[in-house]
């Protein structure tokens, strides 16, 4: 590992962190590859449920992620802080619980970076922190909220030149292909049109008669492979973040991934009915899904979609998962072929879950497990076998983990805690098994057995309690039946109230 703190005479001088990091890395390079700081590859996947074979879903074809899981730590109880893309990613990048309502929205990284054109102190993200300590940082695709790292509206005619996180990246790369710019590509169809250009009059899925590069995630994988081969010749450690769009809506992918599945055999949700003892204010009417006006049916809380259409949508989602799995496989293969995997930390993360018809909902944006639990795999260079970790962890713990594994000092403002001790021994008693999430005027807390949610609203009930031992699918709110448990957990829930609600 890099011996960052051995050159204290340099630290005493008045030099910038950036220069200091480069000096320390130059010194460390004389020790050889085995003593170099590890590289980091962070793979961010949009709207990916833990609907993977390695997570127990045998219907899904995900061989590349499963292969990674066979030699990585798989976290079965990883939870995001906010069940919407931009806010969840901001929380990951900052290791922060939301302190204001703005931090629950997709535009938070935009608003934050507007005031940080010059290098902020403290650093804007853990990636900026690594950069200040000598890492070369490259972002490809959607890492924060922006589809390509630049700030502009969904319906803009062209990409802007204003970076979303101006201090985090040495390079921001993206190939928008036939779609012209990132947001068009994000909502893109195989003919080069997008949901925006077609004014929403499109189906929420497509089986395109194209190869992998006929959709933008294939172009992202190609760009990432090229960059990995370039970085293999560098003496400087790097962080490469790669953001894939699928399986985010629209569920578009090449037809060959659809052909993997027999739609008639696919399962539909085991929880089609609304949970007992909750107010509809805890749920939603699938507005994001219904933006696709060409769909055969519209979703609502009042009635489920037909089983036929539900299976078609599930088929589309699974095909998109298999498509992105293949693109992730290309990145992982490039790391192996380049020799970089011997000294690279790999983190695979999804920004939240998704309701595939659960409680009559399609989408994220709730404080239920299906929306908040997501994929997290961490592989260090030393790992060669699968490790299943059933402890409760949060997305805010990822940045501290990466920094510790890279021997870089912690972020001064981090709310999360490094997972390194769990990677070494997942049975340690000192870990606090709790994760907090925030949305829809509520705070939700998950423990090894329970989920307790409190809503700050006029609609009742404002308390929801689910027993994951007896009811893992969260079908019945038992807060009124078990006031003793609510009372026992209240103070712990209050610890997660960061001032967001009073």
Secondary structure, DSSP 8 states (H G I E B T S, - for coil): ---TTS-HHHHTS---HHHHHHHHHHHHHTT-GGGS--EEEEEEETT--S-SGGGT-TTS--HHHHHHHTTSEEEEEEE-SSSSHHHHHHHHHHT----SGGGGSTTHHHHHHHT-SS--SS-SSHHHHHHHTT-EEEEEE-SSSSSSSB---TT-SS--S-BSSTTT-SEEE---GGG-SHHHHHTB-TTS-BTTTTTT-S-SEEEESS-GGGSHHHHHHHHHHHHHHHHTT-SS-EEEEEEE-TTSSSEEEEHHHHTT--GGG----S--S--BT--GGGS---HHHHT-TTSSS--BTTB---HHHHHHHHHHHHHHHHHHHHHHHHHHHHHHHHTGGGGEEEEEEES---EESGGG-EES-SSSHHHHB--EEEE-TT--S-EEEEEEEETHHHHHHHHHHTT----TT--S---HHHHH-TT-TT----EEEEETTEEEEE-SSEEEEEE-SSSS--EEEEETTT-TT--B--TTT-HHHHHHHHHHHHHT--SS--
